[in-house]
Amino acid sequence: MKVKLIQVTQNPIDVMWTAARTCYSAKSPIEMWEELHDYSKYFTQTEELISVNITEDVANNMKKQEEKRWNLVKKVLDSGHQSIAETVVFTFSIEGVSRSLTHQLVRHRLACYSQQSQRYVNFKDKTFEYATPDTIKKNVGAEVIYNEFMSKCKEYYDKLIDIGIPAEDARYILPNAACTNINMTVNLRELIHICNLRLCTRAQKEIRELFKLIKQEVMGVDERLGNLLVPSCEVHGVCFEDKCCGRKPKFEELIKEKQ
């Protein structure tokens, strides 16, 4: 499994800040944005070149101002007004995950997807890649059965192609374990919601591992954004799952304690 963040909204904190301030400022969002990114006072221009002239004091002041903008954004998000997070959009390229995983992934309908087609891609004479759950890997007997079945699936798929069955019909015998590639474009608000669900220990391991990698990619852009991607219990302080891992107290238990 591999994940790469191939596109993200530039200046995401500033974009969310502008969205938040638009609601409460007499200034227009265009005016605020232009003032925010007017760096001309930091440049010395000559006929031959433009050189950056930023002193340590200026750099520290810029950092403080940027941190103030983040504090406002975080305050708005924490208050439940998360529409500003919809202004930040990510596109992830995802490689080598099972069809079982993508069946779960595409249920998150506020994201958009482009997935490798088993209809138009002919897998004959190609290495048949498939995912193997850890429970099967840890059981020698189960792994032998599993691998034998996968081998037969590929063998019979190739035979169907050889006798003229089109790939779109031969694919019917391919299992959920067959690996696929997919692009996902999602805004920050929906990504936070998905991670609330899929980073929970109750989520199936493969999709949980996927979103751990996605979180790492976001952390590479901005750790503050990455730190928003946590399981639901970290947001609410309680667990709403029937089978709780014990990381946080169960909601039902807290209610009983207060009765």
C-alpha positions as CSV (number, residue, x, y, z in Angstrom):
1,M,0.0,0.0,0.0
2,K,1.3,3.4,-1.0
3,V,-0.2,6.9,-0.6
4,K,1.0,10.2,-2.1
5,L,-0.6,13.6,-1.6
6,I,-0.4,15.0,-5.2
7,Q,-2.4,18.2,-4.7
8,V,-3.5,20.4,-1.8
9,T,-5.0,23.9,-1.5
10,Q,-2.1,26.4,-1.2
11,N,-1.9,28.5,2.0
12,P,-4.6,26.4,3.7
13,I,-4.5,28.2,7.0
14,D,-4.8,31.6,5.3
15,V,-7.7,30.3,3.1
16,M,-9.6,29.2,6.2
17,W,-8.8,32.4,8.0
18,T,-10.1,34.5,5.1
19,A,-13.3,32.4,5.1
20,A,-13.8,32.8,8.8
21,R,-13.1,36.6,8.8
22,T,-15.4,37.2,5.9
23,C,-18.3,36.5,8.2
24,Y,-17.4,39.2,10.7
25,S,-15.4,41.8,8.8
26,A,-16.6,44.9,7.0
27,K,-13.7,44.3,4.6
28,S,-14.2,42.2,1.5
29,P,-12.5,38.8,1.4
30,I,-10.5,40.0,-1.6
31,E,-9.2,43.0,0.3
32,M,-8.3,40.9,3.3
33,W,-6.5,38.3,1.1
34,E,-4.5,40.9,-0.7
35,E,-3.5,42.7,2.5
36,L,-2.5,39.3,3.9
37,H,-0.2,38.5,1.0
38,D,1.2,41.9,0.3
39,Y,4.9,41.2,0.7
40,S,6.1,44.3,-1.2
41,K,7.3,46.0,2.0
42,Y,9.8,43.2,2.5
43,F,11.4,43.5,-0.9
44,T,14.2,45.8,-2.2
45,Q,13.8,46.3,-5.9
46,T,16.6,47.3,-8.3
47,E,16.8,47.4,-12.1
48,E,18.7,44.1,-12.1
49,L,17.0,42.0,-9.4
50,I,14.5,41.7,-6.6
51,S,16.0,40.5,-3.4
52,V,14.2,39.5,-0.2
53,N,15.1,41.8,2.7
54,I,13.5,40.2,5.8
55,T,15.1,40.8,9.1
56,E,14.9,38.4,12.0
57,D,12.4,40.7,13.8
58,V,10.2,40.9,10.7
59,A,10.3,37.1,10.3
60,N,9.3,36.6,13.9
61,N,6.5,39.0,13.5
62,M,5.3,37.2,10.4
63,K,5.3,34.0,12.3
64,K,3.4,35.5,15.2
65,Q,0.8,36.9,12.8
66,E,0.4,33.5,11.1
67,E,0.0,31.8,14.5
68,K,-2.7,34.3,15.4
69,R,-4.5,33.3,12.2
70,W,-4.3,29.6,13.1
71,N,-5.6,30.3,16.6
72,L,-8.7,31.9,15.1
73,V,-9.1,29.0,12.6
74,K,-8.8,26.5,15.4
75,K,-11.2,28.4,17.6
76,V,-13.8,28.4,14.8
77,L,-13.3,24.7,14.1
78,D,-13.5,23.7,17.8
79,S,-16.8,25.7,18.1
80,G,-18.4,23.4,15.6
81,H,-18.4,25.9,12.7
82,Q,-16.5,23.6,10.3
83,S,-17.7,24.9,7.0
84,I,-14.4,26.8,6.7
85,A,-12.6,23.5,6.5
86,E,-14.4,22.7,3.3
87,T,-12.3,25.4,1.6
88,V,-9.2,23.2,1.9
89,V,-9.0,20.3,-0.6
90,F,-6.6,17.4,-0.9
91,T,-6.1,14.9,-3.7
92,F,-4.4,11.6,-2.7
93,S,-3.1,8.9,-5.1
94,I,-3.6,5.5,-3.5
95,E,-1.8,2.4,-4.7
96,G,-2.1,-1.3,-4.0
97,V,-5.2,-1.5,-1.8
98,S,-7.8,-4.2,-2.0
99,R,-11.2,-3.9,-3.6
100,S,-12.6,-4.8,-0.2
101,L,-11.1,-1.5,1.1
102,T,-12.3,0.6,-1.8
103,H,-15.9,-0.7,-1.4
104,Q,-15.7,0.8,2.1
105,L,-13.9,3.9,1.0
106,V,-16.4,5.0,-1.7
107,R,-19.2,5.0,0.9
108,H,-17.8,8.4,2.0
109,R,-19.9,10.2,-0.6
110,L,-18.6,13.7,-0.1
111,A,-15.3,12.8,-1.6
112,C,-14.8,12.0,-5.3
113,Y,-12.9,9.1,-6.7
114,S,-11.2,7.8,-9.9
115,Q,-10.5,4.1,-9.7
116,Q,-8.6,1.7,-11.8
117,S,-11.1,-0.2,-13.9
118,Q,-11.3,-4.0,-14.1
119,R,-13.5,-3.5,-17.1
120,Y,-10.9,-1.7,-19.3
121,V,-7.7,-3.0,-17.8
122,N,-6.8,-6.5,-18.9
123,F,-4.8,-8.3,-16.1
124,K,-3.7,-11.2,-18.2
125,D,0.0,-11.8,-18.3
126,K,0.4,-9.3,-15.4
127,T,1.3,-10.1,-11.8
128,F,-1.9,-10.7,-9.9
129,E,-1.5,-8.6,-6.7
130,Y,-3.8,-9.2,-3.9
131,A,-4.1,-8.2,-0.2
132,T,-3.8,-10.8,2.6
133,P,-5.3,-10.0,6.0
134,D,-3.0,-10.4,9.0
135,T,-5.3,-13.1,10.5
136,I,-4.6,-15.3,7.5
137,K,-0.9,-14.5,7.4
138,K,-0.6,-15.6,11.0
139,N,-2.3,-18.9,10.3
140,V,-0.1,-21.1,8.1
141,G,-2.9,-23.5,7.1
142,A,-5.2,-20.6,6.3
143,E,-2.5,-18.8,4.2
144,V,-1.9,-21.9,2.1
145,I,-5.6,-22.3,1.3
146,Y,-5.9,-18.6,0.6
147,N,-2.9,-18.4,-1.7
148,E,-4.0,-21.6,-3.6
149,F,-7.4,-20.0,-4.2
150,M,-5.9,-16.7,-5.4
151,S,-3.7,-18.6,-7.8
152,K,-6.7,-20.5,-9.2
153,C,-8.6,-17.2,-9.6
154,K,-5.8,-15.8,-11.7
155,E,-5.4,-19.0,-13.7
156,Y,-9.1,-19.2,-14.6
157,Y,-9.2,-15.4,-15.3
158,D,-6.4,-15.9,-17.9
159,K,-8.2,-18.9,-19.4
160,L,-11.4,-16.9,-19.9
161,I,-9.4,-14.2,-21.6
162,D,-7.7,-16.8,-23.8
163,I,-11.0,-18.1,-25.1
164,G,-12.2,-14.7,-26.0
165,I,-14.2,-13.5,-22.9
166,P,-13.8,-9.8,-22.6
167,A,-12.0,-8.4,-19.5
168,E,-15.2,-6.8,-18.3
169,D,-16.8,-10.2,-18.0
170,A,-13.8,-12.2,-17.0
171,R,-13.4,-9.9,-14.0
172,Y,-16.5,-11.5,-12.4
173,I,-14.3,-14.2,-10.9
174,L,-11.8,-11.8,-9.4
175,P,-12.0,-11.6,-5.6
176,N,-12.4,-8.7,-3.2
177,A,-8.7,-9.2,-2.3
178,A,-7.6,-8.1,-5.8
179,C,-5.5,-4.9,-5.5
180,T,-6.5,-1.7,-7.2
181,N,-5.4,1.9,-7.5
182,I,-7.6,4.9,-6.7
183,N,-7.4,8.7,-6.5
184,M,-9.4,10.4,-3.8
185,T,-10.2,14.2,-3.7
186,V,-11.7,15.3,-0.4
187,N,-12.1,18.5,1.5
188,L,-10.6,18.9,5.0
189,R,-14.0,18.8,6.8
190,E,-14.9,15.4,5.2
191,L,-11.4,14.1,5.8
192,I,-11.7,14.9,9.5
193,H,-15.0,13.0,9.6
194,I,-13.6,10.0,7.7
195,C,-10.6,9.8,10.0
196,N,-12.9,10.0,13.1
197,L,-14.4,6.7,11.8
198,R,-11.5,5.0,10.1
199,L,-8.7,5.7,12.6
200,C,-10.8,4.0,15.3
201,T,-9.6,0.6,16.3
202,R,-13.0,-0.8,15.4
203,A,-12.3,0.0,11.7
204,Q,-10.9,-2.9,9.6
205,K,-7.1,-2.9,9.8
206,E,-6.4,-2.3,6.1
207,I,-8.5,0.9,5.9
208,R,-7.1,2.0,9.2
209,E,-3.6,1.6,7.9
210,L,-4.6,3.6,4.8
211,F,-5.7,6.6,6.8
212,K,-2.6,6.5,9.0
213,L,-0.6,7.0,5.8
214,I,-3.0,9.7,4.7
215,K,-2.5,11.5,8.0
216,Q,1.3,11.3,7.5
217,E,0.9,12.9,4.1
218,V,-1.2,15.8,5.6
219,M,1.3,16.1,8.5
220,G,4.0,16.8,5.8
221,V,2.0,19.8,4.7
222,D,1.1,21.2,8.1
223,E,1.3,19.3,11.4
224,R,-1.6,21.4,12.7
225,L,-3.9,20.1,10.0
226,G,-2.6,16.5,10.5
227,N,-3.4,16.8,14.2
228,L,-7.0,17.3,13.3
229,L,-7.2,13.8,11.9
230,V,-7.9,11.6,14.9
231,P,-10.4,8.9,15.9
232,S,-13.8,10.1,17.2
233,C,-13.0,9.3,20.8
234,E,-10.2,11.9,20.8
235,V,-12.7,14.6,19.8
236,H,-15.5,13.7,22.1
237,G,-13.6,12.2,25.0
238,V,-15.8,9.1,25.0
239,C,-16.4,6.0,22.9
240,F,-19.7,5.4,21.1
241,E,-18.8,1.9,19.9
242,D,-20.4,-1.2,21.2
243,K,-17.1,-2.9,21.5
244,C,-14.7,-0.4,23.1
245,C,-10.9,-0.7,23.0
246,G,-10.7,1.0,26.3
247,R,-8.8,4.1,25.0
248,K,-11.7,6.3,26.3
249,P,-14.6,5.5,28.6
250,K,-17.8,4.2,27.0
251,F,-20.6,6.8,26.6
252,E,-23.1,4.4,28.3
253,E,-20.8,4.0,31.3
254,L,-20.6,7.7,31.8
255,I,-24.3,8.1,31.6
256,K,-24.8,5.4,34.2
257,E,-22.3,7.1,36.6
258,K,-24.3,10.3,36.4
259,Q,-27.7,8.7,37.1
